[in-house]
Amino acid sequence: MSWLNRAIYATAASLFLFLTANTNSQTGNAGSPSVKTTPLFGNMRPLYVFTPSISDLRAATQLSALHENKTEADERQVVIVLEDQSQTLATLPEHPKLRLTSPDSDQTAARRRFKVSPSDFTVILAGKDGREKLRSHQPIPFSRLRDTIDRMPMRQQEMHQKN
């Protein structure tokens, strides 16, 4: 195993432990929390990360890319929606822009809407209008996400208004 694979594996393992530990402490038990997804369109740009398992190294790689570029992601109003097929998770209060959904009707609806199989790893960037802007079956480098968002008409307006 190369040093890069070990680093990715360690990141995935740490992320898995962090997410499951914080989920259980938030709900007060190890049972299934009640998870409600909130409408994100209109004020946020959701980045859906569909993964067959929270321990999937590709999910860890995608989340790390966003974490490493948190300031730029926040400026672009990106919210991560992690769709994990293997277990029930809830939003982490320490990471309000990370929405974790459970394998319930909300997740089924998102998977059906974007035509993603439960066994697939897929990353989808949606615009504030809710429409799909970018899709990949591998983690998307942040530079590609940034460039895609910065070309969107709404983002162009935001940058113009900011100046």
N, C-alpha and C positions, 0 to 999 in steps of 0.2 A: 504494500500500500504506500503510495507516494505521500510526501508531506502535505501536498494540496488536498488529496483525498482524506487524510487524517484530519486536516483543519476543517474541511467541510463536514466530516462526520462529527467532529467535536462540536461544531456550531449547531448542527441539527440536534444532537443529543442535549446540548445545553438549552436550546430553544424549546425542545419538547418538555424537559423538566421544568423550565420556567413557566411555560404556558399551563401545564397541568397543575403545578403547585399553586399558582395564582388563581386559577379557575376554582379549585376546591376551596381555597381560603375565602374567595369572594362569595361563594354560594353557602358557605358554612357547613358543607358536608361533601362527601364524595359522590353524591347522587347527581342526577341530571338537572341542571339549572333550567329555568324557563328562559328561552332565548327568543327575543323578538327582534326582527330586523327593522330598521327604520328607513324611511325613504331618504335616499342619498342624493338623488338627482336634483338639480337646481342650484345647490350650493357646494357640492363636492364632486370630485372626479374619482369614482370608484375603480380600484384595481382589484379585480377578482382573481384570487389564486385558488383554483380548484385542485385539490390534491387527494389521492386515495388514502393517504396517511399523513398525520402531522409530522411524522419522523422522516418523511421523504426529503432527501438531500436537496432536491430542486426547490422545494418550498423554503427551506432554510436559506438557500442561496438567494432567492428572490427577496425574502424578508431582510436579509443582511444588506442587500443593495439599497433598499429603501432606508434602512436604519443609518447606513453610512452617509446618506444624502438627505437626512431628515429635514434640514432647513430648507433646501430647495423643494422637497416634496411638500412640505407645509405651505410654502409660498405658492405652489401650484394647486393647493387644496386637494391633494391626493389622500384618499382614505383606502386602507387595505381591507378587503373583505376575504377572509380566509375560509374557504369552503372545504371542510375536512370530512371525508366520508366515514372515518373510522370511530369517531367518538363525539360526545357532546361537549361543547365548549361554550363559554360566554365571553362577552366583552370584558377586557381587562381595564380596570380603572386607571392603571398607570399608563396605559396607551390608548387614550380615547379615540385615536384615529385608526385603531385596529379593531375591526369587527370580526368576531369569530362566530360562525353560525353552526347550528347543530344539524344532524341528518334528519330533518323534519320537513314539513311541507314548504317552509320558506326556502330551504336549500334545494329541495326537489324542483321548486318553481324556477330558481335561478339556473339550475342545471338544464332544465327543460328549455327555458328561454334562450340560453346560449348554446344549446345542443351539445352538452358536455357529459360524457359517460362517467359514472361513478369511479371507474377504474382509470380514468385519464388524468394526467397532469396538464392543466391548461391555465395560462395567464391571459386575462382579458382586461384591457383598459377601456373604460366607458367614459364618455364625455358627460358634462353637466346635463345634457339633454337625454342621457340614458342610453344613447346609441353606442354600439361597439365601434371603437376607433383603432384598436390594435389587438391582435391575437397571436399567441405563440404557445407551442408545446414544450418550450424550454424557458428557463428564467430569462427575463428581458433585462438587459443592462440598463442602468439608470439613465445613461446618456441617450439611449434610444427613447425611453419614456419621456424624458425632458424635451427632446427635439419634437416628438410627436405632439405633446401637449402645447408646446410653444407655437406650433403651426396652426392650432385650433383657433377659429374666429373669436370665440369667447375669451380665450387667453390673450389674443392680440388686443382685444378691447381692454382687458384688465391691465396689460402692460402700458397701453396708451394712457389710461386714466391715472395710473400710478405716477407717470412722468408729468 
